[in-house]
Amino acid sequence: MLPHEVEPFANAHIERLGIDIAEMEFYIANPEEINSRIIQQWRRDLMDCANGFERFKVCMVDELEQKERALQTLRDHEIRPNQKAGS
């Protein structure tokens, strides 16, 4: 996931969950209005959000591993992060 994709990706999932929560609150107060299509949509939305969390987790784990490899390379070559090579 590219840096400019993170916020819109997260915001879309947060917004969808907010809509679903509002709908759930309405149907809790008005259970006679609920139907199977609504429940199926909630299930799809929750699955999409779960998949989004999985994607985010994979991206973050990869990013942290890349940073650790870069820092280890600096340590292996005895370079401080803010020091230019050969200084």
Buried (B, 14 or more C-beta within 10 A) or exposed (E): BEEEEEEEBBEEBEEBBEEBEEBEEEBEEEEEEBEEEBEEEBEEBEEBBEEBEEEBEEBEEEEEEEEEEEEEEBEEEEBEEEEEEEE
